[in-house]
Amino acid sequence: MIRQRTIQQTISTTGVGLHCGTRVELTLRPAPIDTGIVFRRVDINPPVELPANAMGVGDTRMASVLEKEGVRVSTVEHLMSACAGLGIDNLLVDLTAEEIPIMDGSAASFVFLLQQAGRAEQDAPKKFIRVRKSVEVREGEGVNEKWARLDPCHGFRLKFFIEFNHPAIDGSGQTAEVDLSFESYIQEIARARTFGFMQDVETLRGMGLVRGGSLENAIVMDEFRILNSGGLRYRNEFVRHKILDAMGDLYLIGHPLLASYSAHKSGHGLNNKLLRALLADPTAYEMIGFDKAAAAPAAYSTQLEQEWAAV
């Protein structure tokens, strides 16, 4: 049986929110079977719980934000991506401010925290959402068109195309594809950092965004080049980060997907729109489990050995 998974022990870290710029303490705690990923604003009395839920996403400007009765938890996608990549089903996430800390701009710090906390297999089958027929959402027209799509697949594959018309991005590769049946999330996706442009900083800060951004937690570019002294971690790091984000956005559906995801210039808003379109059609998906590991897709049946082997 492919089992549900949580962590063995509580672990904490501190950091700064990318958009709010506020220092925040993040604590990850084990959670019982069928809890899901639940964010808790412990700076509020009494604490407010916001479950990871596609229908609970409100603001999607440059991040996925969970909202409930005026309470927000922002920038959940990198931690959610790490949970998806390591197969964490149940987790309590305590926060002392409204935003998940950005750490180094990738999911690598969250992978490290989860690994240090250890895995705990639970006595209940992992639940999967299997896409049964294709679902697609589109926005814009012509050169401004963007889209995202889910197709049936006995596994989990992602393919992404970006287009920014910037020499540093164009020269690094605009397409990336990963099949988690054969490739490692930790090795191929987790270390890809978020990115932005110097010329946009003042405008975004005026909108209350990127107040905690720096060369320490993002790839930053001027009009021509990358400003970070260390360069890129992957040749096509920009588009790999979009896959990292997509994995986190898609995991907000509450369970791992059996699907092939493809996207052209998509972002948090369109990814959430795609999940809502899927959930709106009960004939497009089904909830399943696997009594025998051999029957499960390799993307999930080998996840323990592939992503937790070094722990």
N, C-alpha and C positions, 0 to 999 in steps of 0.2 A: 504494500500500500504506500502511495505517496502521501506523506503525513503533513499536517500543518506544522508551522515552525514559529517559534518565538526566540528570545534571547535567554541566556542562563542567568544573568545578573544585571543589576542596575549599573549604568555608567553615565558620566556627565562630562560636559565640556562647556566652554564659554567662547563667544565670538561676537561679531558685529553684524547687524542686518545690512544687506546690500543697499536697500532702498531707504529704510528709516534711519540708518546710521547709529542705531541704539545698541548698546551692549546688552547681550542676552545670555542667560544660562539655559542650556539644553540638557535635559535628563531623559535617557531612554530606559524604560522599565519593561520587564516581562509582562505579558498579558495572557489571560486565559483563552482557551479554544473559542473560536468564532467571534472574538472581539474585533478583529480587523486592526487597522492602524488608526489610533485615536489621539488627536492633539488636545492638550489641556493647557489652558491659560491659567497658570497657578498664581499669577500676579493679581488676579481678580478674586474677590471674596464674595460668595463662594466661587471656586474654580469653575470655568466654563469648558465643556468638552465639545470638540468639533471633529466628528469622524471624517476620515478620508472618504469622500463621496462625490462622484461626478456632479450630482445635482446640488451639492453644497458649494460649488465654486461660483464666486461672484466676480470680482475684479480679475481681469486677465491682462492688464497692461504690464508687459514685461515680466510677469510672474503669474503663477497660479495661486489664487488667494481663496481660502475657505472663509465663509462668512456665516454667522448665526446670530440673529437678534442684535445686530450692531457690533458684535465681537468678531475680530479678524485674526486669522493666522496666515501670514504671507510667505511667499517663496518656498512652498512645500516641495517643489518638483525635484530638487537634487536629493533630498533625503528619501522621497518616495522612489526615485530612480534606484538608489542604493538598496532599498528594501526589495524592489522588484528583482534586481540583479542577483541578490543573495537569497531570494525566496523567503523573505520574512512575511508571514501572514498576520501575526498578532503582535502589537506593540503599543505601549503607552508612551507618548512624547510630551513631556512637561516643558513649558516655556515660561520665562519671566518677562517676556515682552511679546509684541505682536508678530515678529518676523523670525523665521529660522535663520541662524547665523550663516553667512555666506562661506565661511572658512577660506579655502583657496580658490573658490569659484567653480570647483568641480564636485564630483561625488566621492572623491578619494578619501576625504576625512571621515565621511559617514560610513564608508566601507570599513575603514580602520576601527571606528568605534564599535560597529556591529561585530566585527571579528574579535575584538578584545572582550566584548561582553559574552561571546560564545553562543553557540546555537543550542537550542533545545527542541528536539522533535516531540510533537504532542500526539496523544492517542486519539486522533481524529483525521479523517481523510482531507487532504487539501482540495479545495473547490476551485474549478477552472470555469472560465466563460469561453465556450467554443463558438466562434463565429460560423454561422451556417450559410450565410449568403452575403454578398458584397454590399457594403454601405459606403457612401461617398458624400462629402460636403465640399462646396466650392464657394468662393467669394471673389468679386472683382471680375474684370474683363481684360482681354488683350494682354499687354505686358504686365498689368497689375493683377492678373488672375493668380489665385493660389488655391490649393486643394489638399485634402487628406482623405485617405481611403483605407478601409479594412476589407481583406479578402479571406476566405476560408484557408486554413493551413493547419496541418498536424504538427505544430511547433510554434515558434515565435521568431519572425523575421521583421526587420525594419530597413527601409530604404528611404533616403532623404536627398532632396536637391535644393540648394540655396542659390540665390542670385543677389549680390550686393553691389556689383559694378565698382569694386575696389581692388586695386592692384594686389594687395597682400592676400585678399581672400580668393580672388580669381586665380592667382598663381599657386595656391595651396590645394586646389581641388574643390569642386562644388558639389560632388556627389559622394555619398558613403552608403554602404550596405553591410549589415551584420545579420548573420544567422546564428542564433544562440544555441542551436543544436550542435554546432561545430566550433564556435568561437566563444572566447571568454569575455564576459562583461567587464571583469576587473582589468584585464589586459587591454581590451580594445576600446572601451567606452568610458570607464569610470574617471579617468584622469583628464578628460577634455574639459577645458575651462570656458566659462561664459566670456563674452567679448562685447566691446563697445567702441565708440568713436569720440575722440576728444571734442570735436566740433559740436557734439550733441549734449555734452555734459551740463552746461549752464541751463539749457532749455529744460532738460530732464529734472535737474535739481529744483528748478522753479515749479515743477509739477509735483514735487515731493518724492522724487525718485533718485536712485543712485547716490544718495548722500553718504553711504558707507563704501562706495566704490574706490578702488585704487589699483595700482600696478601689482599689488600683493594678492588680489582676489579676482582679477580679470585680465584678459588680453586687451590691451588698449592700443588703438591706432590713430595716427593723424591722417591726413589726406593721402599719404603715400605709403606708409610703412608701419610695422609693428614697433611699439615703443618699449616693450618689455625686453630687458637685456638678455634673458635666457631663451628668447625665441619661442618656437612651438614645441609641444610635447609629442604631437603626431603631425605628419605631413598635412593632413586635412583636418586639423583639430576643430576648426570652426563648424563644419558640418557634422562632425562626430558629437560635438556638444549639442547640436540640435536633436540628434538621436537620443542622447542622454536625457534631455528635457522631455522628449516625446515619451520615453519609457516611464518617467515620473508622472507625466500628465495622464497617460493611459492607465497607470496603476491606481489612479483615483477612482476607477470603476469598482474597486474593492476586491478584485480577484485577478490572478494572472490570466492573460488572454492566450487562447490558441488561435492565432491569426497572423496574417501577413499585413504589415502596415507600410504604406507608401505615402509620400507627401512631397509637395512642391511648394516651397516658400511658406509652409505652415508655421503656426506659433501656438501659444497657450490657448488663445481664444478659439481657434479653429479645431485644435485637438479636443477641447471640451465639447465643442459643437458636434464633433464626430461621435463622441461617446453618447451624447444625448440622442443623436439620431439612431444609434444602435439600440439603445434602451427603449426608444419609442416604438420599435418594431419587434414584438415578442417572437416573431417567426425568424428573425435574423440571428438569434443566438440561443444557446441552451447552457445550463449549468451542469457540469459533470465532475466525476472523480475517477480515480484509477485504483482498483483493488490490488493490482499487481504493477510493480514498477516497470516491468518489461513492456507493458501496454502503453505507458506514458511516452510522450515525445522526448527525444534525447535532450532537448533544451531544458527539461525539468528533471528527468530521471537521473541525469548525470550532474545536476547542479551541486550536490553535496561534494562530490569528488573534485569537480572543476573549480568551484569558487571558494570552498572551505578547506581544500587540501593542505594549504600552507599554514593553517591555524593550529 
